[in-house]
């Protein structure tokens, strides 16, 4: 076996380990990321694996107990990413923790710090600060999480942030970085949309090694908590928009149920015929094959109920808040009734 074959074998072994053990990346991801970054271009498959994780589930690495051990250059490459799927305030908070852990002379209680201690942390973070998208944070996040640590920021940036949050639409000297690319959902993160894309492309219930969405974009049409929970709200926002996905978060639960309509909603008071629709359920923060239910249509003539609206004659009725197995293959919820915490409808379009 030559060196190239050995590297290929090693990469495949690590990929298989990650696929078979849900905790493997959380336990070993930092060491893996450092190794890949120190040998740039050698482990191309593992580099892709880590890149996909950072764009889909960065918490696997950033929430790791070993996060403080991430090399400077490796962390910088993460923070610079436009597709880092994490709230900006969380990136900021973890950067602070990383910087403190890098300096053994600093204690975790910043309220006791001297000016010199702030200076030490500021020097540690100086390369990273310019890549934090402070202007994409909410006013509350800035006021409570960033403003008290103003000593860490360059003077011009600090002044521009104060101006931005106090006097909107002001002309700023600081370059304002655009939002990181993400799906406009308050319920799901990128990886769940990638799973839905996989299903739209006729993927099975069992998860593949890596979920990547290369085919579809999702445009938010309706959010119940913002636009209303009534049928009329749904029809106003979602009718005649083409293919859509309905995402429902159940009340007092992490459970998500929903369905895919590949045709369109139009309030036709008819059933729509298709063999491409499906309904599903899974849990937030637990993306495992054992907790996922994918149910494809069995009686295609009753696939979409375009009256109430819903999926099948009984399988998932959004506004009657009921689901009972009838025209799809698998039951998606263990109760015939449910309560909605919030729901979203997305238009599904080919890129």
DAMOSUL-V629064 format. One record per residue. N is the residue number from 1. PHI is phi in whole degrees, 0 to 359 (* if undefined). Layout:
BEGIN
n:phi
N:PHI
N:PHI
END
This chain:
BEGIN
n:phi
1:*
2:277
3:298
4:299
5:296
6:296
7:297
8:298
9:297
10:298
11:298
12:295
13:297
14:294
15:299
16:294
17:299
18:296
19:288
20:273
21:230
22:296
23:264
24:299
25:294
26:296
27:277
28:237
29:299
30:294
31:298
32:297
33:297
34:298
35:298
36:297
37:288
38:287
39:236
40:306
41:90
42:279
43:254
44:297
45:292
46:289
47:296
48:295
49:302
50:293
51:297
52:296
53:296
54:294
55:271
56:244
57:226
58:297
59:300
60:303
61:265
62:289
63:274
64:294
65:294
66:262
67:304
68:300
69:276
70:292
71:298
72:305
73:295
74:293
75:296
76:300
77:296
78:288
79:293
80:282
81:293
82:283
83:252
84:291
85:272
86:203
87:299
88:299
89:293
90:289
91:300
92:300
93:298
94:287
95:296
96:299
97:299
98:298
99:297
100:294
101:296
102:285
103:240
104:295
105:278
106:264
107:263
108:284
109:272
110:289
111:291
112:261
113:287
114:271
115:299
116:295
117:291
118:297
119:297
120:300
121:292
122:300
123:294
124:297
125:264
126:303
127:288
128:267
129:305
130:294
131:261
132:277
133:267
134:302
135:285
136:263
137:276
138:285
139:304
140:294
141:298
142:297
143:296
144:268
145:248
146:252
147:307
148:296
149:254
150:302
151:298
152:274
153:261
154:301
155:303
156:297
157:297
158:299
159:294
160:292
161:295
162:300
163:295
164:299
165:275
166:263
167:236
168:303
169:69
170:285
171:280
172:248
173:278
174:282
175:290
176:268
177:286
178:289
179:299
180:292
181:291
182:203
183:276
184:278
185:231
186:266
187:252
188:248
189:262
190:307
191:299
192:289
193:294
194:295
195:296
196:298
197:300
198:299
199:291
200:301
201:276
202:72
203:293
204:266
205:294
206:292
207:287
208:283
209:302
210:227
211:258
212:229
213:263
214:251
215:252
216:233
217:239
218:241
219:256
220:293
221:261
222:209
223:234
224:306
225:292
226:254
227:254
228:112
229:251
230:271
231:298
232:296
233:298
234:299
235:296
236:297
237:269
238:244
239:293
240:60
241:251
242:80
243:299
244:219
245:238
246:255
247:243
248:239
249:264
250:284
251:291
252:56
253:203
254:268
255:280
256:243
257:235
258:179
259:201
260:246
261:253
262:279
263:257
264:186
265:266
266:212
267:57
268:279
269:62
270:234
271:271
272:256
273:267
274:197
275:252
276:254
277:282
278:204
279:238
280:199
281:208
282:199
283:244
284:296
285:66
286:219
287:273
288:230
289:303
290:290
291:248
292:256
293:238
294:245
295:235
296:271
297:290
298:257
299:256
300:298
301:294
302:242
303:299
304:237
305:269
306:266
307:255
308:279
309:260
310:182
311:236
312:70
313:289
314:219
315:297
316:204
317:254
318:297
319:265
320:275
321:53
322:218
323:209
324:217
325:303
326:206
327:252
328:243
329:283
330:229
331:288
332:258
333:215
334:275
335:227
336:286
337:236
338:209
339:245
340:262
341:278
342:199
343:211
344:225
345:235
346:241
347:283
348:255
349:230
350:292
351:289
END
